């Protein structure tokens, strides 16, 4: 009977590519390829943002975390993320939409110059290559476990290559439109799978099971431990989740091209703002659904430990239920949903990296605007280049024995503070020049490298003291402070540069050398 699950998975992989290409239509220009000629409905963009930031590990880790004691802590985190997105929608999105940009870093080019724009873009693509390469390999881990259970034994490298090839087909041909439409479908599938799992679990445990989970703290939303060491190291401490989470979201959704690019595909500023804020609401609902799955699984399994269940880690909990607690075909659909989460993250990364490479880096080599046809070919070529590099990196990482999940999480800590800090420096410190911004950016990356790698805080739990890294949510605020302090102090030692409309990101302030080559116009 497991063959039916395999049929479902194969049909899904073929169907998602065909549907994505048909909905995308034909791409005629680089601007159409990168931002859908700014004609995408806001609700599809909002779903795409959620799918982009949701990896396979999110889908399988949140239920396991809720089962093992985190409760609804991820929902608490999402509340901070919503606040950060509201700020992004109010402060940063108007800069991008009114400036007619296809890349977030074009604002830095118009405010400071091409050096910082190129530096920010190189930082983005390098960071994204590392993060998504690790993410791609990490996605292959649960997929391999699921396929082994279904009787389809294969290697990590084969899974990585197959996922990459299928994703590249619709990303290469359909551009951002195909990415957004397929993201929307994939989000519906994995979130619908969670709702189906909730219904099945509730039918087994009933109201009594919910009550047991409630009284044992599996629905706990707010972390009320206000010890300083806990606040600095735990992502679920209330100040960390709300304050740190809000600033982290400002960086991840306001200065990371991976997310900003989706917002630039909307029809208007208002649509872009609605897409950004709504994505925060949808993420909160998503975290609540997967947390509820974990709480109900605790009642379903009568509180047994992972070892008693024969599981090697919490990440195996949800996949195990999918395979053993759901009917054939239904389990195949949910496995397809997990694969879809991996493909959604990958396609988003490939298109945004290609966008940033063409719009922010390669364009500076042209003295005049290339043709539409040339720019579209270049955009597709860079999609292939990044796909190959990412697959190679992920395959190389498959020989590592380190914690890939933690590795992926810490990568953003090196650069997010510098990226968001550069945008805020341009808005807040009017005296800051291009030299100030570049030096501040580089100093921030160096400081954050030290903070991420070497700074540990002693945390005592159950009588045992363990050196613990600073919570990821505090890394971004620290980086922003360093950027503003260094850039602000340096700006005091020279005359204020001539201010103009470029500071406000107005369309007329965008140099032809920035916008024209980027969109092939």
VEXDREN-2710 file (C-alpha; in Angstrom, 1 decimal):
% VEXDREN-2710
k/r/px/py/pz
1/UNK/0.0/0.0/0.0
2/UNK/3.0/2.3/0.5
3/UNK/3.3/2.4/-3.3
4/UNK/0.3/4.6/-3.4
5/UNK/2.1/7.2/-1.2
6/UNK/5.0/7.2/-3.6
7/UNK/2.6/7.7/-6.5
8/UNK/1.1/10.7/-4.7
9/UNK/4.5/12.2/-4.1
10/UNK/5.6/11.8/-7.7
11/UNK/2.3/13.2/-9.1
12/UNK/2.7/16.2/-6.7
13/UNK/6.2/17.0/-7.9
14/UNK/5.2/16.9/-11.5
15/UNK/1.9/18.9/-10.9
16/UNK/3.5/21.7/-8.9
17/UNK/6.0/22.4/-11.7
18/UNK/3.3/22.4/-14.4
19/UNK/0.9/24.5/-12.4
20/UNK/3.6/27.0/-11.5
21/UNK/4.7/27.5/-15.1
22/UNK/1.1/27.8/-16.4
23/UNK/0.2/30.4/-13.8
24/UNK/3.4/32.3/-14.3
25/UNK/2.9/32.8/-18.1
26/UNK/5.7/34.0/-20.4
27/UNK/8.5/36.2/-19.0
28/UNK/9.5/39.0/-21.4
29/UNK/11.8/41.2/-19.4
30/UNK/14.2/41.0/-16.4
31/UNK/11.8/43.1/-14.4
32/UNK/9.0/40.7/-15.1
33/UNK/11.3/37.8/-14.2
34/UNK/12.3/39.4/-10.9
35/UNK/9.2/41.3/-9.6
36/UNK/6.4/40.0/-11.8
37/UNK/6.1/43.5/-13.4
38/UNK/4.6/44.4/-10.0
39/UNK/1.3/42.9/-10.7
40/UNK/0.9/40.1/-8.2
41/UNK/-2.1/39.9/-5.8
42/UNK/-1.1/40.9/-2.3
43/UNK/-2.6/37.7/-0.7
44/UNK/-0.5/35.4/-2.9
45/UNK/2.6/37.4/-2.0
46/UNK/1.7/37.2/1.7
47/UNK/1.5/33.4/1.4
48/UNK/4.8/33.3/-0.5
49/UNK/6.5/35.3/2.2
50/UNK/5.3/32.7/4.8
51/UNK/6.3/29.8/2.6
52/UNK/9.7/31.4/2.0
53/UNK/10.6/31.6/5.6
54/UNK/9.2/28.2/6.4
55/UNK/11.7/25.3/6.0
56/UNK/11.2/21.6/6.4
57/UNK/12.7/21.9/9.9
58/UNK/10.0/24.4/10.9
59/UNK/7.3/22.0/9.9
60/UNK/8.8/19.1/11.8
61/UNK/10.5/20.9/14.7
62/UNK/7.7/23.0/16.1
63/UNK/5.5/19.9/16.9
64/UNK/8.5/18.2/18.5
65/UNK/9.3/21.3/20.5
66/UNK/5.7/21.7/21.8
67/UNK/5.7/18.0/22.8
68/UNK/9.0/18.3/24.8
69/UNK/8.1/21.4/26.8
70/UNK/8.3/24.5/24.7
71/UNK/4.5/24.7/24.6
72/UNK/3.3/27.5/22.4
73/UNK/6.6/29.5/22.7
74/UNK/6.8/29.8/19.0
75/UNK/3.5/31.6/18.9
76/UNK/5.0/34.1/21.5
77/UNK/7.9/34.6/19.1
78/UNK/5.5/35.2/16.2
79/UNK/3.9/38.1/18.2
80/UNK/7.2/39.9/18.2
81/UNK/7.6/39.1/14.5
82/UNK/4.3/40.8/13.8
83/UNK/5.4/44.0/15.5
84/UNK/8.6/44.0/13.4
85/UNK/6.7/43.6/10.2
86/UNK/4.4/46.5/11.0
87/UNK/7.5/48.7/11.4
88/UNK/8.9/47.4/8.1
89/UNK/5.5/48.1/6.4
90/UNK/5.5/51.6/7.7
91/UNK/9.1/52.7/7.4
92/UNK/10.9/50.6/4.8
93/UNK/8.4/49.4/2.2
94/UNK/7.5/53.0/1.1
95/UNK/11.2/53.5/0.3
96/UNK/11.3/50.5/-2.0
97/UNK/7.9/50.9/-3.7
98/UNK/8.2/54.6/-4.3
99/UNK/11.7/54.3/-5.5
100/UNK/10.7/51.8/-8.2
101/UNK/13.4/49.3/-7.1
102/UNK/13.7/45.6/-7.9
103/UNK/16.2/45.1/-5.1
104/UNK/16.2/46.3/-1.5
105/UNK/19.9/47.3/-1.9
106/UNK/19.2/49.8/-4.6
107/UNK/18.1/52.1/-1.8
108/UNK/21.6/51.9/-0.3
109/UNK/23.0/52.7/-3.8
110/UNK/20.9/55.8/-4.1
111/UNK/21.6/56.9/-0.6
112/UNK/25.3/56.1/-0.2
113/UNK/26.6/54.9/-3.6
114/UNK/27.4/51.7/-5.5
115/UNK/30.1/50.5/-3.2
116/UNK/27.8/49.9/-0.3
117/UNK/25.1/48.6/-2.6
118/UNK/27.5/46.0/-4.0
119/UNK/28.9/45.2/-0.5
120/UNK/25.4/44.6/0.9
121/UNK/24.5/42.5/-2.1
122/UNK/27.6/40.4/-1.9
123/UNK/27.0/39.9/1.8
124/UNK/23.4/38.8/1.1
125/UNK/24.2/36.3/-1.7
126/UNK/27.1/34.8/0.3
127/UNK/25.1/34.6/3.5
128/UNK/22.1/33.1/1.6
129/UNK/24.4/30.6/-0.2
130/UNK/25.6/29.3/3.2
131/UNK/22.2/29.4/4.9
132/UNK/20.3/27.9/2.1
133/UNK/23.0/25.3/1.4
134/UNK/22.8/24.1/5.0
135/UNK/19.0/24.4/4.8
136/UNK/18.8/22.3/1.7
137/UNK/20.9/19.5/3.3
138/UNK/18.9/19.7/6.5
139/UNK/15.7/19.4/4.4
140/UNK/17.1/16.2/3.0
141/UNK/17.4/14.6/6.4
142/UNK/13.7/14.1/7.3
143/UNK/12.9/13.5/3.6
144/UNK/15.3/10.6/3.6
145/UNK/13.8/9.2/6.7
146/UNK/10.3/9.4/5.2
147/UNK/11.4/7.8/1.9
148/UNK/13.2/5.0/3.7
149/UNK/10.0/4.3/5.6
150/UNK/8.1/4.2/2.3
151/UNK/10.6/1.7/1.0
152/UNK/12.4/4.1/-1.3
153/UNK/16.0/4.0/-0.1
154/UNK/18.3/6.7/-1.5
155/UNK/21.2/8.9/-0.6
156/UNK/21.3/12.5/0.7
157/UNK/23.0/13.6/-2.5
158/UNK/20.3/12.1/-4.7
159/UNK/17.6/13.8/-2.7
160/UNK/19.4/17.2/-2.9
161/UNK/20.0/16.9/-6.7
162/UNK/16.4/15.8/-7.4
163/UNK/14.9/18.6/-5.3
164/UNK/17.2/21.2/-6.9
165/UNK/16.5/20.0/-10.5
166/UNK/12.7/20.0/-10.1
167/UNK/12.8/23.4/-8.3
168/UNK/15.1/24.9/-11.0
169/UNK/12.7/23.9/-13.8
170/UNK/9.9/26.2/-12.8
171/UNK/12.1/28.9/-11.2
172/UNK/14.3/29.1/-14.3
173/UNK/11.4/29.4/-16.8
174/UNK/8.7/31.1/-14.7
175/UNK/10.7/33.5/-12.6
176/UNK/9.2/35.1/-9.5
177/UNK/5.6/34.5/-10.6
178/UNK/6.1/30.8/-10.7
179/UNK/7.8/31.0/-7.3
180/UNK/5.0/32.9/-5.7
181/UNK/2.2/30.7/-7.1
182/UNK/3.9/27.5/-6.2
183/UNK/4.7/28.9/-2.8
184/UNK/1.0/29.6/-2.3
185/UNK/0.1/26.0/-3.2
186/UNK/2.8/24.5/-1.1
187/UNK/1.9/26.5/2.0
188/UNK/-1.8/25.4/1.6
189/UNK/-0.6/21.8/1.4
190/UNK/1.6/21.7/4.5
191/UNK/-0.7/23.9/6.6
192/UNK/-3.7/21.9/5.5
193/UNK/-1.8/18.8/6.5
194/UNK/-1.4/20.2/10.0
195/UNK/-5.1/20.9/10.3
196/UNK/-5.9/17.4/9.1
197/UNK/-3.5/16.0/11.7
198/UNK/-5.2/18.1/14.4
199/UNK/-8.6/16.7/13.4
200/UNK/-7.3/13.1/13.5
201/UNK/-5.5/13.6/16.8
202/UNK/-8.5/15.3/18.4
203/UNK/-10.7/12.4/17.3
204/UNK/-8.4/10.1/19.3
205/UNK/-7.8/12.1/22.5
206/UNK/-11.0/14.2/22.7
207/UNK/-11.6/16.9/25.2
208/UNK/-9.9/15.0/28.0
209/UNK/-6.7/14.8/26.1
210/UNK/-6.7/18.5/25.5
211/UNK/-7.4/19.1/29.2
212/UNK/-4.4/16.9/30.2
213/UNK/-2.1/18.7/27.8
214/UNK/-3.3/22.1/29.1
215/UNK/-2.7/21.2/32.8
216/UNK/0.8/19.9/32.1
217/UNK/1.9/23.2/30.5
218/UNK/1.8/22.1/26.8
219/UNK/-0.3/25.1/25.9
220/UNK/2.0/27.6/27.8
221/UNK/2.3/30.8/25.7
222/UNK/4.3/33.3/27.8
223/UNK/7.7/32.6/29.3
224/UNK/7.7/34.4/32.7
225/UNK/11.3/33.7/33.6
226/UNK/12.9/37.2/33.8
227/UNK/16.4/36.1/35.0
228/UNK/18.9/38.1/33.0
229/UNK/20.9/35.1/31.8
230/UNK/17.7/33.4/30.6
231/UNK/16.6/36.6/28.8
232/UNK/19.9/36.9/27.0
233/UNK/20.0/33.2/25.9
234/UNK/16.5/31.9/25.5
235/UNK/14.5/32.7/22.4
236/UNK/11.3/32.2/24.3
237/UNK/11.9/34.7/27.2
238/UNK/9.2/37.4/26.9
239/UNK/11.6/40.4/26.3
240/UNK/13.6/38.3/23.8
241/UNK/10.5/37.2/21.9
242/UNK/8.8/40.6/21.8
243/UNK/11.6/43.1/21.6
244/UNK/14.4/41.0/20.1
245/UNK/11.9/39.2/17.8
246/UNK/10.6/42.5/16.5
247/UNK/14.0/43.9/15.6
248/UNK/15.0/40.5/14.2
249/UNK/11.9/40.6/11.9
250/UNK/12.8/44.1/10.8
251/UNK/16.1/42.8/9.5
252/UNK/14.8/39.5/8.0
253/UNK/11.8/41.1/6.4
254/UNK/13.1/44.7/5.7
255/UNK/16.7/44.3/4.7
256/UNK/16.9/40.7/3.3
257/UNK/16.3/40.6/-0.4
258/UNK/14.8/37.1/0.0
259/UNK/11.7/38.6/1.5
260/UNK/11.7/42.2/0.1
261/UNK/11.7/40.9/-3.4
262/UNK/8.3/39.3/-2.9
263/UNK/6.8/42.6/-1.5
264/UNK/8.1/44.4/-4.6
265/UNK/5.9/42.2/-6.8
266/UNK/2.7/43.7/-5.4
267/UNK/0.6/46.3/-7.4
268/UNK/0.9/49.2/-5.0
269/UNK/2.4/50.4/-1.8
270/UNK/-0.8/49.6/0.1
271/UNK/-0.8/46.1/-1.3
272/UNK/2.8/45.6/-0.2
273/UNK/2.1/46.8/3.3
274/UNK/-1.0/44.5/3.5
275/UNK/1.1/41.5/2.3
276/UNK/3.8/42.2/4.9
277/UNK/1.5/42.6/7.9
278/UNK/-0.8/39.7/6.8
279/UNK/2.3/37.4/6.6
280/UNK/2.9/38.0/10.3
281/UNK/-0.7/37.0/11.1
282/UNK/-0.4/33.8/8.9
283/UNK/2.9/32.8/10.5
284/UNK/1.3/33.2/13.9
285/UNK/-1.6/30.9/12.8
286/UNK/0.9/28.5/11.3
287/UNK/3.0/28.3/14.6
288/UNK/-0.2/27.8/16.6
289/UNK/-1.3/24.9/14.3
290/UNK/2.0/23.1/14.5
291/UNK/2.2/23.7/18.3
292/UNK/-1.3/22.3/18.7
293/UNK/-0.2/19.2/16.8
294/UNK/2.7/18.7/19.3
295/UNK/0.4/19.2/22.3
296/UNK/-2.1/16.7/21.0
297/UNK/0.6/14.2/20.1
298/UNK/1.7/14.4/23.8
299/UNK/-1.8/13.2/24.8
300/UNK/-2.0/10.8/21.9
301/UNK/1.3/9.1/23.1
302/UNK/0.3/9.4/26.8
303/UNK/3.4/11.6/27.5
304/UNK/5.9/8.9/26.6
305/UNK/9.5/10.1/26.0
306/UNK/11.0/10.0/22.6
307/UNK/13.2/7.1/23.6
308/UNK/10.1/5.2/24.7
309/UNK/8.6/5.9/21.4
310/UNK/11.7/4.5/19.6
311/UNK/12.5/8.0/18.2
312/UNK/16.1/9.3/18.0
313/UNK/15.0/13.0/18.3
314/UNK/12.0/15.3/18.6
315/UNK/12.2/16.0/14.9
316/UNK/11.1/12.5/14.1
317/UNK/7.9/12.8/16.1
318/UNK/5.6/14.5/13.5
319/UNK/7.0/12.4/10.5
320/UNK/6.5/9.2/12.5
321/UNK/2.8/10.1/13.1
322/UNK/2.3/11.0/9.5
323/UNK/3.6/7.6/8.4
324/UNK/2.0/5.4/11.1
325/UNK/-1.0/7.4/12.3
326/UNK/-2.6/8.5/9.1
327/UNK/-4.2/6.5/6.2
328/UNK/-2.3/5.7/3.0
329/UNK/-2.5/8.5/0.4
330/UNK/-3.2/11.0/3.1
331/UNK/0.2/10.3/4.5
332/UNK/1.6/10.6/1.0
333/UNK/0.0/14.1/0.7
334/UNK/1.6/15.2/4.0
335/UNK/5.0/13.9/2.9
336/UNK/4.5/15.9/-0.3
337/UNK/3.7/18.9/1.8
338/UNK/7.0/18.6/3.7
339/UNK/8.9/18.3/0.4
340/UNK/7.0/21.3/-0.8
341/UNK/8.3/23.3/2.1
342/UNK/11.8/22.5/1.1
343/UNK/11.2/23.4/-2.5
344/UNK/9.5/26.7/-1.5
345/UNK/12.5/27.8/0.4
346/UNK/14.9/26.8/-2.3
347/UNK/13.0/28.5/-5.2
348/UNK/12.7/31.7/-3.3
349/UNK/16.4/31.8/-2.5
350/UNK/17.5/31.0/-6.1
351/UNK/15.3/33.8/-7.6
352/UNK/16.3/36.4/-5.0
353/UNK/20.0/35.6/-5.3
354/UNK/19.8/35.9/-9.1
355/UNK/17.9/39.2/-8.7
356/UNK/20.5/40.7/-6.3
357/UNK/23.4/39.5/-8.4
358/UNK/22.1/41.1/-11.6
359/UNK/20.5/44.3/-10.1
360/UNK/23.1/45.1/-7.5
361/UNK/26.5/43.7/-8.8
362/UNK/26.6/42.9/-12.5
363/UNK/24.8/46.1/-13.5
364/UNK/27.7/48.2/-12.3
365/UNK/29.9/46.9/-15.1
366/UNK/27.6/48.3/-17.8
367/UNK/28.0/52.0/-18.9
368/UNK/24.6/51.8/-20.8
369/UNK/21.5/49.8/-20.4
370/UNK/21.7/46.4/-22.0
371/UNK/18.8/45.0/-24.1
372/UNK/15.7/43.4/-22.5
373/UNK/16.6/40.0/-24.1
374/UNK/20.1/40.1/-22.8
375/UNK/19.1/41.0/-19.2
376/UNK/16.5/38.2/-19.2
377/UNK/19.0/35.6/-20.4
378/UNK/21.5/36.9/-17.7
379/UNK/18.8/36.5/-15.0
380/UNK/18.1/32.9/-16.0
381/UNK/21.8/32.1/-16.3
382/UNK/22.5/33.4/-12.7
383/UNK/19.6/31.2/-11.5
384/UNK/21.3/28.2/-12.9
385/UNK/24.7/29.2/-11.5
386/UNK/23.4/29.7/-7.9
387/UNK/21.4/26.4/-8.2
388/UNK/24.6/24.5/-9.0
389/UNK/26.6/26.2/-6.3
390/UNK/23.9/25.6/-3.7
391/UNK/23.6/21.9/-4.6
392/UNK/27.4/21.4/-4.5
393/UNK/27.6/23.1/-1.1
394/UNK/24.7/21.1/0.3
395/UNK/26.2/17.8/-1.0
396/UNK/29.6/18.7/0.5
397/UNK/27.9/19.4/3.8
398/UNK/26.3/15.9/3.8
399/UNK/29.6/14.5/5.1
400/UNK/29.4/16.8/8.2
401/UNK/28.4/15.5/11.6
402/UNK/27.6/18.9/13.1
403/UNK/24.2/20.2/14.1
404/UNK/23.1/21.6/10.7
405/UNK/20.0/23.2/12.2
406/UNK/22.0/25.3/14.7
407/UNK/24.5/26.1/12.0
408/UNK/21.8/27.5/9.7
409/UNK/20.3/29.6/12.5
410/UNK/23.6/31.3/13.5
411/UNK/24.6/32.3/9.9
412/UNK/22.1/35.2/9.9
413/UNK/23.6/36.5/13.1
414/UNK/26.8/37.5/11.3
415/UNK/25.1/39.9/8.8
416/UNK/21.5/40.8/9.6
417/UNK/22.6/43.5/12.1
418/UNK/24.9/45.1/9.5
419/UNK/22.3/45.0/6.8
420/UNK/19.5/46.6/8.9
421/UNK/22.0/49.0/10.4
422/UNK/23.0/50.3/7.0
423/UNK/19.4/51.1/6.1
424/UNK/18.8/52.8/9.5
425/UNK/22.1/54.7/9.2
426/UNK/20.9/56.1/5.9
427/UNK/17.6/57.2/7.4
428/UNK/18.7/58.4/10.8
429/UNK/22.3/59.9/10.3
430/UNK/22.0/62.4/7.5
431/UNK/25.7/63.3/7.8
432/UNK/26.8/59.8/7.1
433/UNK/28.7/59.4/3.8
434/UNK/29.5/56.3/1.7
435/UNK/32.9/55.8/3.5
436/UNK/31.2/56.0/6.9
437/UNK/28.6/53.4/5.8
438/UNK/31.1/51.0/4.3
439/UNK/33.5/51.1/7.3
440/UNK/30.5/50.8/9.8
441/UNK/29.2/47.8/7.8
442/UNK/32.6/45.9/7.8
443/UNK/33.2/46.7/11.5
444/UNK/29.8/45.4/12.4
445/UNK/30.4/42.1/10.6
446/UNK/33.7/41.7/12.4
447/UNK/32.1/42.4/15.8
448/UNK/29.2/40.1/15.2
449/UNK/31.6/37.3/14.2
450/UNK/33.2/37.6/17.5
451/UNK/29.9/37.8/19.4
452/UNK/28.5/34.7/17.6
453/UNK/31.5/32.6/17.8
454/UNK/33.1/33.5/21.2
455/UNK/30.7/35.1/23.6
456/UNK/29.0/32.7/25.9
457/UNK/26.8/33.3/29.0
458/UNK/26.7/30.8/31.9
459/UNK/23.2/29.5/32.4
460/UNK/22.3/27.4/35.4
461/UNK/19.6/24.7/35.0
462/UNK/18.8/22.0/37.5
463/UNK/22.0/22.8/39.3
464/UNK/24.2/22.5/36.2
465/UNK/25.9/25.5/34.7
466/UNK/26.3/25.5/30.9
467/UNK/28.0/28.2/28.7
468/UNK/25.2/29.2/26.3
469/UNK/25.3/31.4/23.2
470/UNK/23.4/34.7/23.0
471/UNK/19.9/34.2/21.6
472/UNK/19.7/34.9/17.9
473/UNK/17.0/37.7/18.5
474/UNK/19.6/39.8/20.3
475/UNK/22.3/39.6/17.7
476/UNK/20.5/41.9/15.3
477/UNK/19.9/44.7/17.8
478/UNK/23.6/44.5/18.8
479/UNK/24.7/44.7/15.2
480/UNK/22.4/47.7/14.5
481/UNK/23.9/49.5/17.5
482/UNK/27.4/48.9/16.3
483/UNK/26.6/50.2/12.8
484/UNK/24.9/53.3/14.0
485/UNK/27.6/54.1/16.6
486/UNK/30.5/53.6/14.2
487/UNK/28.8/55.3/11.3
488/UNK/27.5/58.2/13.5
489/UNK/30.9/58.9/15.1
490/UNK/32.7/58.8/11.8
491/UNK/30.2/61.3/10.3
492/UNK/31.3/63.8/12.9
493/UNK/34.7/64.1/11.4
494/UNK/33.8/65.5/8.0
495/UNK/31.4/67.9/6.4
496/UNK/27.9/66.9/5.9
497/UNK/27.4/65.5/2.3
498/UNK/25.0/67.4/0.1
499/UNK/21.5/66.2/1.0
500/UNK/18.9/65.7/-1.7
501/UNK/15.8/63.7/-2.5
502/UNK/17.9/60.6/-2.6
503/UNK/17.7/60.4/1.2
504/UNK/14.0/59.8/1.0
505/UNK/14.2/57.1/-1.7
506/UNK/12.1/59.1/-4.1
507/UNK/11.9/57.8/-7.7
508/UNK/13.7/60.8/-9.2
509/UNK/16.7/60.3/-6.9
510/UNK/17.5/56.8/-8.3
511/UNK/20.5/57.1/-10.7
512/UNK/20.0/55.7/-14.1
513/UNK/23.0/53.5/-13.6
514/UNK/21.2/51.7/-10.8
515/UNK/17.7/51.2/-12.1
516/UNK/18.0/50.9/-15.8
517/UNK/20.4/48.0/-16.1
518/UNK/18.6/46.2/-13.2
519/UNK/15.3/45.9/-15.1
520/UNK/16.5/46.0/-18.6
521/UNK/14.8/49.3/-19.4
END
